[in-house]
Amino acid sequence: QHHLMESGGGSVQAGGSLRLSCAASLDTRRFYCMTWFRQAPGREREGVASIYTGSGNTYYTESLKSRFSISQDNAKNTLYLQMNSLNPNDTAMYYCAARPRSCYQWTATADGAYDIWGQGTQVTVSS
């Protein structure tokens, strides 16, 4: 059964860094659009960054591109999100999601936009 499991969240002071991991159990015969989302209390879920496993092409929310970096380790079936220069506005639950389709409209959060979701990992940034 396909599943995703995030880890690496925690509490950090402003200016610090964290690396999130998403261990994936997916169909190795297929390529996926794999995306990091985040959701802060009282706010809508938003796309952070995405990668297409077939090509390695990456996509970012423009405002986060200078501080966040998405990558994959195919040998470990793991997705990463490196987050630098964190600030309190980055406090949120971070989720990874996957779908066996292109990354067209990768930020979509409507039902059915992604087939598989992880349970999330909490990131808290204090000032």
Solvent accessible surface area in square Angstrom, and as a share of the most:
residue,aa,sasa,rsa
1,Q,206,0.91
2,H,90,0.40
3,H,95,0.43
4,L,9,0.04
5,M,113,0.50
6,E,7,0.03
7,S,59,0.38
8,G,39,0.37
9,G,29,0.28
10,G,30,0.28
11,S,98,0.63
12,V,29,0.16
13,Q,132,0.59
14,A,50,0.38
15,G,57,0.55
16,G,21,0.20
17,S,57,0.37
18,L,34,0.17
19,R,135,0.49
20,L,0,0.00
21,S,24,0.16
22,C,0,0.00
23,A,52,0.40
24,A,18,0.14
25,S,44,0.28
26,L,32,0.16
27,D,25,0.13
28,T,117,0.68
29,R,211,0.77
30,R,128,0.47
31,F,124,0.52
32,Y,9,0.03
33,C,0,0.00
34,M,12,0.05
35,T,0,0.00
36,W,0,0.00
37,F,0,0.00
38,R,24,0.09
39,Q,63,0.28
40,A,20,0.15
41,P,121,0.76
42,G,91,0.87
43,R,152,0.55
44,E,152,0.68
45,R,71,0.26
46,E,60,0.27
47,G,6,0.06
48,V,0,0.00
49,A,0,0.00
50,S,0,0.00
51,I,6,0.03
52,Y,56,0.21
53,T,27,0.16
54,G,35,0.34
55,S,68,0.44
56,G,31,0.30
57,N,82,0.42
58,T,57,0.33
59,Y,77,0.29
60,Y,45,0.17
61,T,37,0.22
62,E,138,0.62
63,S,89,0.57
64,L,8,0.04
65,K,113,0.48
66,S,109,0.70
67,R,46,0.17
68,F,4,0.02
69,S,54,0.35
70,I,8,0.04
71,S,51,0.33
72,Q,47,0.21
73,D,43,0.22
74,N,105,0.54
75,A,98,0.76
76,K,135,0.57
77,N,78,0.40
78,T,20,0.11
79,L,0,0.00
80,Y,24,0.09
81,L,0,0.00
82,Q,58,0.26
83,M,0,0.00
84,N,61,0.31
85,S,63,0.40
86,L,2,0.01
87,N,49,0.25
88,P,59,0.37
89,N,120,0.61
90,D,1,0.01
91,T,35,0.21
92,A,1,0.01
93,M,63,0.28
94,Y,0,0.00
95,Y,35,0.13
96,C,0,0.00
97,A,0,0.00
98,A,0,0.00
99,R,15,0.06
100,P,27,0.17
101,R,102,0.37
102,S,64,0.41
103,C,10,0.06
104,Y,159,0.60
105,Q,122,0.54
106,W,28,0.10
107,T,66,0.39
108,A,37,0.29
109,T,61,0.36
110,A,75,0.58
111,D,152,0.79
112,G,59,0.56
113,A,17,0.13
114,Y,9,0.03
115,D,78,0.41
116,I,25,0.13
117,W,84,0.30
118,G,10,0.09
119,Q,109,0.48
120,G,9,0.09
121,T,17,0.10
122,Q,77,0.34
123,V,0,0.00
124,T,54,0.31
125,V,7,0.04
126,S,55,0.36
127,S,125,0.81
